[in-house]
Amino acid sequence: MENTMEYPGVAVAVIVTRLRKGSVEEVLIGKRLGELGNGRYSLPGGKVDFGETPEAAAVRELKEETNLDIHELTFTGITTNDYFPEQGKHYVTLYYIATAFKTENLEVLEPNKVEAWEWHPHYNLPEGMWGLTGAVIAQVVTKFPMSWVLKG
């Protein structure tokens, strides 16, 4: 496929955590549908719109895809360079971590992009993670002790 992007785009992904028995043990991942990562598990997220901050994009994308509200959104300091020459796409992705509240509101709001959203223990992710998703989750869990969300 011919490159359709003049420059790399900026994207965001959110490691959404859920408290269990007073500590964070689970993260939200979805089984992807579509041309990029079909059938693989990844994090909620998407493109940053023109004029939008990455933080606002992270909150917006999460709400649009899952119906979840979050608090304590924090940039992890992790970025990836995601180049897909066959699809003519190139993104620099910024990773955030946040805690969800009212997790019973979880829905698949974009069924053409995600088959299902699932909570998984961060130490026992399913086979079939897309790209660097599993490695990023492992790095964030190491960098941000899971008790960080309990402050504030």
VOVEXVEX-919309 format. One record per residue: residue number from 1; residue in one letter; x, y, z of N, C-alpha, C, O, CB in turn. Coordinates in pm, whole numbers. Atoms other than C-alpha are relative to their C-alpha. Glycine has a CB too. Example, Ala and Ser with C-alpha at 12.3 -4.5 7.8 and 13.67 -1.06 7.14 Angstrom:
BEGIN
+-----+---+--------+--------+--------+--------+--------+--------+--------+--------+--------+--------+--------+--------+--------+--------+--------+
:   k : r :    n_X :    n_Y :    n_Z :   ca_X :   ca_Y :   ca_Z :    c_X :    c_Y :    c_Z :    o_X :    o_Y :    o_Z :   cb_X :   cb_Y :   cb_Z :
+-----+---+--------+--------+--------+--------+--------+--------+--------+--------+--------+--------+--------+--------+--------+--------+--------+
:   1 : a :     89 :   -119 :      0 :   1230 :   -450 :    780 :     90 :    120 :      0 :    194 :    118 :     66 :    -99 :      3 :    125 :
:   2 : s :    -82 :   -119 :     -6 :   1367 :   -106 :    714 :    -77 :    109 :     73 :    -26 :    220 :     90 :     41 :     46 :   -142 :
+-----+---+--------+--------+--------+--------+--------+--------+--------+--------+--------+--------+--------+--------+--------+--------+--------+
//
This chain:
BEGIN
+-----+---+--------+--------+--------+--------+--------+--------+--------+--------+--------+--------+--------+--------+--------+--------+--------+
:   k : r :    n_X :    n_Y :    n_Z :   ca_X :   ca_Y :   ca_Z :    c_X :    c_Y :    c_Z :    o_X :    o_Y :    o_Z :   cb_X :   cb_Y :   cb_Z :
+-----+---+--------+--------+--------+--------+--------+--------+--------+--------+--------+--------+--------+--------+--------+--------+--------+
:   1 : m :     84 :   -118 :      0 :      0 :      0 :      0 :     88 :    124 :      0 :    195 :    126 :     62 :    -95 :      0 :    122 :
:   2 : e :    -71 :   -128 :      6 :    116 :    351 :    -72 :    -15 :     74 :    131 :   -119 :     68 :    196 :    -52 :     86 :   -116 :
:   3 : n :      4 :    -78 :   -124 :    204 :    575 :    222 :   -103 :    111 :    -14 :    -94 :    194 :   -105 :    140 :     59 :     32 :
:   4 : t :    105 :   -102 :      5 :   -102 :    789 :    293 :     23 :    110 :    103 :    -52 :    208 :    107 :   -136 :    -64 :     23 :
:   5 : m :    -28 :    -99 :   -104 :     52 :    982 :    583 :    124 :     81 :    -41 :    226 :     23 :    -76 :     21 :    -68 :    139 :
:   6 : e :   -114 :    -84 :     33 :    280 :   1278 :    514 :    105 :     -2 :    110 :    225 :      0 :     83 :    -46 :    143 :    -26 :
:   7 : y :    -87 :      6 :   -117 :    426 :   1266 :    867 :    -56 :   -104 :     96 :   -174 :   -140 :     87 :     11 :    141 :     69 :
:   8 : p :     56 :     90 :   -101 :    397 :   1023 :   1156 :   -108 :     71 :     81 :    -99 :    190 :    108 :    112 :    -52 :     94 :
:   9 : g :    105 :    -52 :    -87 :     83 :   1070 :   1362 :     35 :    -26 :    146 :    122 :   -107 :    177 :   -136 :    -63 :    -35 :
:  10 : v :    -17 :     22 :   -144 :     67 :   1092 :   1740 :   -121 :    -80 :     48 :   -235 :    -48 :     17 :     14 :    137 :     79 :
:  11 : a :    105 :     84 :    -56 :   -130 :    823 :   1921 :     23 :    -14 :    150 :    132 :     13 :    200 :     -4 :   -139 :    -70 :
:  12 : v :     -8 :     24 :   -144 :   -203 :    742 :   2284 :    -55 :   -138 :     29 :   -140 :   -189 :    -44 :    -78 :    109 :     80 :
:  13 : a :     54 :    127 :    -50 :   -262 :    417 :   2470 :     -6 :     12 :    152 :     80 :     76 :    214 :     88 :   -124 :    -45 :
:  14 : v :     19 :    -14 :   -144 :   -389 :    382 :   2826 :      1 :   -138 :     66 :    -76 :   -227 :     29 :   -133 :     74 :     31 :
:  15 : i :      1 :    119 :    -83 :   -301 :    110 :   3072 :    -98 :     31 :    112 :    -66 :    102 :    208 :    146 :    -37 :     56 :
:  16 : v :    106 :    -24 :    -97 :   -625 :    110 :   3268 :      9 :   -111 :    105 :      7 :   -229 :     72 :   -141 :      4 :    -67 :
:  17 : t :    -14 :     96 :   -109 :   -593 :    -57 :   3607 :   -129 :     -6 :     81 :   -209 :     87 :     82 :    118 :     38 :     91 :
:  18 : r :    117 :     20 :    -86 :   -856 :   -195 :   3841 :     47 :    -55 :    133 :    130 :   -145 :    140 :   -103 :    -97 :    -67 :
:  19 : l :    -34 :     44 :   -135 :   -830 :   -238 :   4215 :    -69 :   -132 :     32 :   -185 :   -154 :     -3 :    -40 :    107 :    103 :
:  20 : r :     53 :    126 :    -51 :   -879 :   -583 :   4364 :     58 :    -21 :    138 :    180 :    -27 :    154 :     34 :   -121 :    -95 :
:  21 : k :    -45 :     24 :   -138 :   -859 :   -637 :   4740 :    103 :    103 :     45 :    201 :     69 :    111 :     59 :   -139 :     12 :
:  22 : g :    -84 :   -107 :    -48 :   -695 :   -301 :   4798 :    125 :     30 :    -79 :    198 :    123 :    -45 :     39 :    -29 :    135 :
:  23 : s :   -116 :    -30 :     83 :   -426 :   -318 :   4530 :    -37 :    -22 :   -146 :   -136 :    -89 :   -178 :    122 :    -86 :     40 :
:  24 : v :     26 :     14 :    143 :   -409 :   -298 :   4154 :     60 :   -131 :    -48 :    180 :   -156 :    -31 :     56 :    121 :    -80 :
:  25 : e :    -50 :    126 :     53 :   -382 :   -635 :   3992 :    -39 :    -22 :   -144 :     24 :   -102 :   -213 :    -48 :   -113 :     83 :
:  26 : e :     50 :     29 :    134 :   -574 :   -617 :   3668 :     15 :    120 :    -92 :     10 :    236 :    -50 :   -145 :    -43 :      6 :
:  27 : v :     -6 :   -103 :    104 :   -534 :   -424 :   3343 :   -102 :    -35 :   -107 :   -137 :   -152 :   -126 :    144 :     12 :    -61 :
:  28 : l :    101 :     15 :    103 :   -784 :   -372 :   3064 :     67 :    -16 :   -136 :    149 :     66 :   -176 :    -96 :    119 :     -1 :
:  29 : i :    -48 :     19 :    137 :   -705 :   -513 :   2722 :   -117 :    -43 :    -87 :   -215 :    -99 :    -39 :    115 :   -105 :     -6 :
:  30 : g :    106 :     34 :     94 :   -916 :   -563 :   2413 :     53 :    -82 :   -115 :    167 :    -67 :   -157 :    -68 :    124 :    -52 :
:  31 : k :    -35 :     80 :    117 :   -913 :   -812 :   2129 :    -37 :     80 :   -124 :   -154 :    109 :   -149 :    -73 :   -139 :      1 :
:  32 : r :     14 :    -93 :    112 :   -861 :   -603 :   1817 :    -68 :    -62 :   -122 :    -60 :   -182 :   -145 :    135 :     52 :    -40 :
:  33 : l :     55 :     33 :    131 :  -1050 :   -613 :   1489 :     53 :    105 :    -98 :     79 :    219 :    -57 :   -158 :     -4 :      2 :
:  34 : g :    -43 :    -99 :     99 :   -940 :   -443 :   1167 :    137 :    -32 :    -57 :    195 :   -137 :    -30 :      1 :    137 :     61 :
:  35 : e :   -122 :     26 :     75 :   -630 :   -408 :    955 :    127 :     -4 :     85 :    222 :    -74 :     48 :     16 :    103 :   -105 :
:  36 : l :   -119 :      0 :    -85 :   -379 :   -341 :   1235 :    -24 :    -84 :    124 :   -107 :    -50 :    207 :     38 :    144 :     39 :
:  37 : g :      7 :     82 :   -120 :   -338 :   -617 :   1491 :   -125 :    -85 :     14 :   -162 :   -121 :    126 :     10 :     86 :    118 :
:  38 : n :    123 :     78 :     -6 :   -651 :   -814 :   1402 :     20 :   -130 :     80 :    113 :   -206 :     53 :    -48 :    -33 :   -142 :
:  39 : g :     -5 :    121 :    -81 :   -715 :  -1087 :   1661 :    101 :      4 :    114 :    112 :    -93 :    188 :     31 :   -114 :    -87 :
:  40 : r :   -100 :    -15 :   -106 :   -443 :   -958 :   1896 :    -55 :     89 :    111 :   -148 :    166 :     89 :    133 :     60 :    -56 :
:  41 : y :     42 :    -81 :   -115 :   -482 :   -802 :   2240 :     83 :    128 :      9 :    204 :    126 :    -11 :     13 :    -80 :    131 :
:  42 : s :    -69 :   -128 :    -16 :   -398 :   -436 :   2294 :    -75 :     88 :    100 :   -180 :     50 :    152 :     16 :     72 :   -136 :
:  43 : l :     56 :    -97 :    -95 :   -473 :   -135 :   2511 :    -98 :     93 :    -70 :    -91 :    109 :   -191 :    112 :     83 :     66 :
:  44 : p :     83 :   -103 :     60 :   -746 :    121 :   2456 :     84 :    123 :    -35 :    183 :    153 :     32 :   -115 :     39 :     96 :
:  45 : g :    -71 :   -121 :     40 :   -631 :    433 :   2277 :    -32 :     36 :   -143 :   -122 :    -22 :   -204 :    150 :    -19 :     17 :
:  46 : g :     23 :    -42 :    137 :   -612 :    606 :   1943 :     78 :    125 :    -33 :    171 :    164 :     39 :   -147 :     23 :    -25 :
:  47 : k :    -71 :   -117 :     51 :   -503 :    911 :   1751 :    -32 :    126 :     79 :   -143 :    144 :    129 :    -34 :     22 :   -146 :
:  48 : v :     18 :   -133 :    -58 :   -453 :   1257 :   1897 :    -53 :     89 :   -112 :      8 :     98 :   -219 :    135 :     56 :     62 :
:  49 : d :     57 :    -89 :    100 :   -675 :   1502 :   1709 :     79 :    131 :     -7 :    145 :    170 :     90 :   -148 :     29 :     32 :
:  50 : f :    -67 :   -127 :     18 :   -536 :   1826 :   1570 :    -47 :     99 :    106 :   -167 :    120 :    124 :    -26 :     56 :   -142 :
:  51 : g :     32 :    -98 :   -103 :   -520 :   2085 :   1850 :    -32 :    -59 :    136 :    -57 :     15 :    231 :   -114 :     83 :    -44 :
:  52 : e :     34 :     68 :   -125 :   -586 :   1827 :   2123 :    128 :    -38 :     74 :    228 :    -72 :     11 :    -86 :   -127 :    -27 :
:  53 : t :   -115 :     47 :    -76 :   -345 :   1746 :   2405 :     -3 :   -153 :      5 :   -110 :   -213 :     -4 :      1 :     61 :    145 :
:  54 : p :      0 :    146 :    -14 :   -232 :   1383 :   2438 :    -82 :    -47 :    120 :   -148 :   -151 :    112 :    142 :    -50 :     12 :
:  55 : e :     78 :     39 :   -118 :   -389 :   1371 :   2786 :   -149 :      2 :    -30 :   -222 :    -91 :      6 :     32 :     93 :    118 :
:  56 : a :    142 :     -9 :     37 :   -726 :   1488 :   2653 :    -37 :   -112 :    -97 :   -146 :   -169 :    -88 :    -32 :    138 :    -62 :
:  57 : a :     26 :    109 :     95 :   -699 :   1235 :   2370 :    -11 :   -133 :     73 :    -97 :   -215 :     40 :    112 :     -7 :   -106 :
:  58 : a :      5 :    125 :    -76 :   -630 :    954 :   2619 :   -134 :    -16 :     71 :   -195 :   -122 :     66 :    115 :     -5 :    102 :
:  59 : v :    129 :      4 :    -70 :   -939 :   1040 :   2825 :   -114 :    -19 :   -100 :   -204 :   -100 :    -78 :    -21 :    130 :     82 :
:  60 : r :    105 :      8 :    102 :  -1155 :   1088 :   2513 :     -6 :   -138 :    -63 :   -112 :   -199 :    -71 :     23 :    106 :   -109 :
:  61 : e :     -3 :    130 :     66 :  -1042 :    770 :   2338 :    -50 :   -110 :     93 :   -125 :   -198 :     51 :    142 :    -32 :    -47 :
:  62 : l :     44 :    101 :    -95 :  -1094 :    564 :   2651 :   -152 :      3 :     17 :   -216 :   -102 :     18 :     69 :     21 :    135 :
:  63 : k :    146 :    -14 :    -16 :  -1447 :    699 :   2697 :    -72 :    -47 :   -126 :   -172 :   -119 :   -117 :    -38 :    147 :     32 :
:  64 : e :     64 :     38 :    126 :  -1533 :    654 :   2327 :      3 :   -151 :    -24 :    -89 :   -206 :    -83 :     69 :     71 :   -116 :
:  65 : e :    -15 :    142 :     27 :  -1410 :    295 :   2322 :    -60 :    -90 :    108 :   -110 :   -198 :     77 :    146 :    -33 :    -15 :
:  66 : t :     35 :     89 :   -111 :  -1502 :    161 :   2668 :   -112 :     51 :     90 :   -167 :    -26 :    168 :    120 :    -24 :     83 :
:  67 : n :     95 :    -67 :    -88 :  -1744 :    406 :   2838 :     53 :     15 :    143 :    -25 :     44 :    234 :   -130 :    -77 :      2 :
:  68 : l :    -57 :    -13 :   -134 :  -1505 :    414 :   3137 :     47 :    142 :     26 :     95 :    211 :    -63 :    115 :    -98 :     19 :
:  69 : d :    -58 :   -124 :    -49 :  -1414 :    721 :   3338 :    121 :    -38 :     84 :    122 :   -143 :    149 :   -104 :     86 :     82 :
:  70 : i :   -124 :     30 :    -72 :  -1069 :    738 :   3493 :     40 :    116 :     89 :    -13 :    227 :     76 :    112 :    -33 :    -98 :
:  71 : h :    -63 :   -107 :    -78 :   -872 :    934 :   3749 :    148 :    -35 :     13 :    189 :   -147 :    -15 :    -67 :     17 :    140 :
:  72 : e :   -145 :     18 :    -15 :   -502 :    980 :   3819 :     70 :    -39 :   -130 :    158 :   -125 :   -129 :     28 :   -105 :    104 :
:  73 : l :    -68 :     25 :    128 :   -402 :    977 :   3449 :    143 :     52 :     11 :    165 :    168 :     43 :    -75 :     67 :   -119 :
:  74 : t :   -141 :    -35 :    -11 :    -20 :    977 :   3443 :     75 :    -48 :   -123 :     60 :   -163 :   -165 :     61 :    -60 :    129 :
:  75 : f :    -86 :     40 :    112 :    223 :    977 :   3152 :    110 :    -90 :     55 :    173 :    -57 :    155 :     61 :    125 :    -73 :
:  76 : t :    -98 :     97 :    -48 :    453 :    676 :   3190 :    142 :     32 :    -42 :    238 :    -24 :     12 :    -36 :   -136 :    -50 :
:  77 : g :   -133 :    -26 :     54 :    743 :    824 :   2997 :     38 :    -96 :   -112 :    148 :    -88 :   -167 :    103 :     -7 :    110 :
:  78 : i :    -28 :    100 :    103 :    719 :    536 :   2750 :    -65 :     43 :   -131 :   -182 :     82 :   -134 :    -51 :   -140 :     43 :
:  79 : t :     52 :    -24 :    134 :    679 :    595 :   2378 :     48 :   -114 :    -89 :    152 :   -175 :    -64 :     46 :    140 :    -56 :
:  80 : t :    -44 :     97 :    101 :    694 :    357 :   2084 :    -11 :     64 :   -137 :    -92 :    154 :   -159 :    -84 :   -131 :      7 :
:  81 : n :      1 :    -44 :    139 :    764 :    417 :   1717 :    -65 :   -113 :    -80 :      0 :   -215 :   -107 :    146 :     34 :    -52 :
:  82 : d :     78 :    106 :     62 :    496 :    215 :   1538 :    -15 :     27 :   -150 :    -94 :    111 :   -192 :   -139 :    -12 :     66 :
:  83 : y :     -6 :    -19 :    144 :    564 :    187 :   1165 :    -58 :   -121 :    -71 :    -14 :   -234 :    -48 :    145 :     26 :    -47 :
:  84 : f :     68 :    106 :     73 :    338 :    -17 :    937 :      5 :     31 :   -150 :    -92 :     81 :   -206 :   -148 :    -17 :     49 :
:  85 : p :    -15 :    -39 :    141 :    471 :     24 :    581 :   -105 :    -65 :    -91 :   -146 :     -5 :   -190 :    138 :    -36 :    -48 :
:  86 : e :     98 :     68 :     85 :    226 :   -232 :    436 :   -134 :     73 :     -1 :   -205 :     72 :   -101 :    -20 :   -143 :     46 :
:  87 : q :    125 :    -74 :    -10 :    -67 :    -20 :    557 :     18 :    149 :    -24 :    -80 :    225 :    -23 :    -62 :    -23 :    135 :
:  88 : g :    -25 :   -142 :     24 :    100 :    314 :    489 :    -24 :     85 :    123 :    -69 :    200 :    112 :    -85 :     49 :   -112 :
:  89 : k :     25 :    -73 :   -124 :     80 :    417 :    856 :    123 :      3 :     88 :    205 :    -89 :     87 :   -118 :    -62 :     76 :
:  90 : h :   -114 :    -20 :    -90 :    328 :    548 :   1111 :    -47 :     88 :    115 :    -94 :    200 :     95 :    122 :     65 :    -75 :
:  91 : y :     41 :    -74 :   -118 :    254 :    658 :   1467 :    109 :     -3 :    105 :    183 :   -101 :    118 :   -131 :    -57 :     57 :
:  92 : v :    -77 :     -2 :   -123 :    450 :    765 :   1770 :   -105 :     -5 :    111 :   -190 :     83 :    122 :     96 :    130 :     11 :
:  93 : t :    103 :     23 :   -102 :    251 :    632 :   2065 :     53 :     35 :    138 :    162 :     -8 :    177 :    -47 :   -146 :     -3 :
:  94 : l :    -31 :    -37 :   -138 :    257 :    782 :   2415 :    -88 :    -84 :     93 :   -209 :    -95 :     71 :    -23 :    154 :     25 :
:  95 : y :     71 :     90 :    -91 :    158 :    550 :   2701 :    -31 :     68 :    133 :     56 :    133 :    192 :     81 :   -127 :     23 :
:  96 : y :     48 :    -55 :   -126 :    -44 :    657 :   3005 :    -48 :   -114 :     88 :    -78 :   -223 :     39 :   -112 :    103 :    -23 :
:  97 : i :     59 :     94 :    -93 :   -157 :    474 :   3316 :   -106 :     75 :     79 :    -90 :    192 :    111 :    108 :    -62 :     95 :
:  98 : a :    111 :    -61 :    -73 :   -484 :    539 :   3499 :    -76 :   -109 :     73 :    -62 :   -228 :     43 :    -94 :     79 :    -95 :
:  99 : t :     87 :     92 :    -72 :   -728 :    380 :   3740 :   -143 :     27 :    -43 :   -186 :    142 :    -50 :     17 :     14 :    154 :
: 100 : a :    141 :    -13 :     35 :  -1086 :    314 :   3635 :    -84 :     -3 :    126 :    -52 :    -73 :    223 :    -44 :   -111 :    -98 :
: 101 : f :     99 :     15 :   -106 :  -1376 :    372 :   3865 :   -133 :    -28 :    -67 :   -153 :      7 :   -184 :     -7 :    128 :     93 :
: 102 : k :    126 :     47 :     57 :  -1726 :    235 :   3813 :     27 :    -93 :   -118 :    -23 :    -69 :   -229 :    -88 :    120 :    -46 :
: 103 : t :    -37 :     91 :    109 :  -1585 :    -53 :   3609 :   -121 :    -77 :    -54 :   -112 :   -139 :   -160 :    105 :    -98 :     48 :
: 104 : e :    120 :     66 :     51 :  -1937 :   -192 :   3575 :    -55 :     72 :   -124 :   -140 :     18 :   -194 :   -108 :     -7 :    109 :
: 105 : n :     41 :    -74 :    120 :  -1985 :     77 :   3304 :     71 :    -46 :   -126 :     42 :      4 :   -235 :     25 :    147 :     21 :
: 106 : l :    -79 :     46 :    114 :  -1742 :   -110 :   3074 :    -90 :    -54 :   -111 :   -176 :   -139 :    -89 :    100 :   -108 :     43 :
: 107 : e :     75 :     42 :    118 :  -1886 :   -153 :   2724 :     92 :     -2 :   -121 :    195 :     67 :   -123 :   -121 :     94 :    -25 :
: 108 : v :    -66 :     -8 :    130 :  -1764 :   -224 :   2373 :    -80 :    100 :    -82 :   -188 :     68 :   -132 :      8 :   -142 :    -72 :
: 109 : l :     72 :   -106 :     71 :  -1864 :    104 :   2206 :     40 :     12 :   -146 :    -27 :     80 :   -224 :     24 :    131 :     69 :
: 110 : e :    -43 :      2 :    141 :  -1672 :     47 :   1881 :     20 :   -145 :    -43 :    133 :   -192 :    -55 :    132 :     84 :    -20 :
: 111 : p :     -9 :    143 :     31 :  -1755 :   -313 :   1785 :     69 :    -31 :   -133 :    104 :   -146 :   -159 :   -137 :    -59 :     -2 :
: 112 : n :    -76 :     21 :    123 :  -1590 :   -265 :   1446 :    151 :      3 :     23 :    228 :    -33 :    -66 :    -39 :    107 :   -102 :
: 113 : k :   -142 :    -10 :    -32 :  -1254 :   -208 :   1621 :     46 :    -98 :    108 :    161 :   -140 :    109 :     32 :    140 :     44 :
: 114 : v :    -36 :     86 :   -112 :  -1264 :   -429 :   1932 :   -110 :   -103 :     19 :   -228 :    -69 :     28 :     22 :     82 :    129 :
: 115 : e :     96 :    109 :    -22 :  -1430 :   -767 :   1980 :    -52 :      0 :    143 :   -172 :    -15 :    167 :     65 :   -136 :    -32 :
: 116 : a :     39 :      3 :   -142 :  -1429 :   -754 :   2361 :    107 :     68 :     84 :    225 :     65 :     49 :    -22 :   -146 :     48 :
: 117 : w :    -91 :    -53 :   -101 :  -1273 :   -571 :   2657 :      4 :    -99 :    114 :    -99 :   -149 :    158 :    -43 :    142 :     49 :
: 118 : e :    -17 :     98 :   -107 :  -1131 :   -797 :   2927 :     99 :     50 :    103 :    196 :    117 :     70 :     46 :   -135 :    -58 :
: 119 : w :    -92 :    -29 :   -109 :   -966 :   -753 :   3265 :     90 :   -122 :     19 :     41 :   -235 :     30 :    -76 :     35 :    133 :
: 120 : h :    -96 :    109 :    -20 :   -650 :   -960 :   3308 :    102 :     41 :    106 :    138 :    158 :    115 :     72 :    -37 :   -133 :
: 121 : p :   -109 :    -31 :    -93 :   -394 :   -984 :   3588 :    122 :     48 :    -78 :    158 :    -11 :   -180 :     36 :   -124 :     87 :
: 122 : h :   -116 :    -55 :     73 :    -93 :   -775 :   3484 :    115 :   -100 :     -7 :    203 :    -86 :    -92 :     48 :    130 :     65 :
: 123 : y :   -107 :    100 :     -4 :    130 :  -1073 :   3568 :    -37 :   -127 :    -77 :     42 :   -222 :    -81 :     33 :    -36 :    143 :
: 124 : n :     44 :    119 :     72 :    -70 :  -1323 :   3358 :    -85 :     42 :   -120 :   -205 :     14 :   -125 :    -80 :    -95 :     93 :
: 125 : l :     71 :    -47 :    118 :   -163 :  -1169 :   3023 :    -19 :   -116 :    -98 :     62 :   -210 :    -99 :     77 :    116 :    -69 :
: 126 : p :     24 :    110 :     94 :   -311 :  -1391 :   2750 :    103 :     -2 :   -113 :    171 :     97 :   -139 :   -140 :     11 :    -58 :
: 127 : e :    -81 :     11 :    122 :   -119 :  -1518 :   2449 :    -61 :     91 :   -107 :   -181 :    118 :   -105 :      9 :   -149 :    -51 :
: 128 : g :     52 :    -79 :    112 :   -148 :  -1303 :   2139 :     -5 :    149 :     26 :    -94 :    218 :    -25 :   -135 :    -47 :    -34 :
: 129 : m :     -6 :   -145 :    -19 :    -53 :   -958 :   2262 :     52 :     63 :   -128 :    137 :      6 :   -197 :     91 :     37 :    122 :
: 130 : w :    -39 :    -67 :    123 :    -13 :   -708 :   1979 :    125 :     84 :     21 :    134 :    162 :    116 :   -113 :     87 :    -51 :
: 131 : g :   -121 :    -82 :     -4 :    329 :   -559 :   1916 :     68 :     -4 :    134 :     97 :   -111 :    188 :    -32 :    142 :    -36 :
: 132 : l :    -71 :    -13 :   -126 :    493 :   -433 :   2231 :    -92 :     16 :    121 :    -46 :     52 :    229 :     93 :    119 :     -7 :
: 133 : t :     97 :    -23 :   -108 :    176 :   -422 :   2444 :     40 :    -71 :    129 :     43 :     -8 :    235 :   -137 :    -46 :    -43 :
: 134 : g :    -37 :     75 :   -119 :    282 :   -696 :   2685 :    126 :     54 :     66 :    133 :     64 :    188 :     20 :   -146 :    -33 :
: 135 : a :   -125 :    -54 :    -53 :    633 :   -554 :   2722 :    -21 :    136 :     66 :     39 :    165 :    169 :    105 :     12 :   -112 :
: 136 : v :     28 :   -132 :    -57 :    500 :   -203 :   2786 :    -72 :    -16 :    134 :    -37 :     52 :    230 :    -85 :     85 :    -97 :
: 137 : i :     71 :     23 :   -126 :    258 :   -330 :   3053 :     99 :    -46 :    107 :     96 :      5 :    219 :   -113 :   -104 :    -17 :
: 138 : a :    -99 :     50 :    -97 :    542 :   -521 :   3224 :     93 :    111 :     46 :    125 :    120 :    164 :     81 :   -115 :    -62 :
: 139 : q :    -90 :   -110 :    -35 :    769 :   -215 :   3213 :    -70 :    101 :     90 :    -11 :    152 :    185 :     53 :     69 :   -125 :
: 140 : v :     73 :    -98 :    -81 :    499 :     14 :   3354 :    -24 :    -54 :    140 :    -11 :     20 :    238 :   -134 :     36 :    -67 :
: 141 : v :     23 :     60 :   -132 :    418 :   -227 :   3637 :    128 :      9 :     83 :    121 :     31 :    204 :    -46 :   -147 :    -14 :
: 142 : t :   -127 :    -10 :    -70 :    788 :   -224 :   3728 :     30 :    145 :     37 :     76 :    173 :    147 :    114 :    -57 :    -87 :
: 143 : k :    -33 :   -141 :    -20 :    826 :    154 :   3692 :    -95 :     69 :     98 :    -52 :    152 :    178 :     -3 :     73 :   -133 :
: 144 : f :    101 :    -62 :    -85 :    502 :    250 :   3868 :    -52 :   -106 :     95 :   -141 :   -183 :     59 :   -116 :     61 :    -85 :
: 145 : p :     53 :     98 :    -95 :    451 :     40 :   4179 :   -152 :     16 :      9 :   -203 :    128 :     14 :     65 :     17 :    142 :
: 146 : m :    145 :     -4 :     10 :     85 :    -50 :   4179 :    -67 :     73 :    115 :   -187 :    102 :    107 :    -52 :   -138 :     -7 :
: 147 : s :     59 :    -75 :   -110 :     30 :    129 :   4511 :    -14 :    149 :    -33 :    -77 :    223 :     41 :     83 :    -17 :    126 :
: 148 : w :      4 :   -143 :     33 :     72 :    466 :   4332 :   -142 :     52 :    -11 :   -167 :    169 :     19 :     74 :     26 :   -130 :
: 149 : v :    136 :    -48 :     19 :   -300 :    483 :   4259 :    -74 :     19 :    131 :   -179 :     83 :    134 :    -77 :    -95 :    -88 :
: 150 : l :     69 :    -10 :   -128 :   -391 :    458 :   4624 :     25 :    133 :     69 :    -42 :    166 :    167 :     42 :   -112 :     91 :
: 151 : k :    -27 :   -132 :    -60 :   -240 :    801 :   4701 :   -107 :     98 :    -47 :   -116 :     94 :   -170 :    145 :     52 :    -38 :
: 152 : g :     82 :   -101 :     60 :   -495 :   1067 :   4638 :   -126 :    -48 :    -55 :   -204 :     31 :   -108 :     69 :     66 :   -101 :
+-----+---+--------+--------+--------+--------+--------+--------+--------+--------+--------+--------+--------+--------+--------+--------+--------+
//
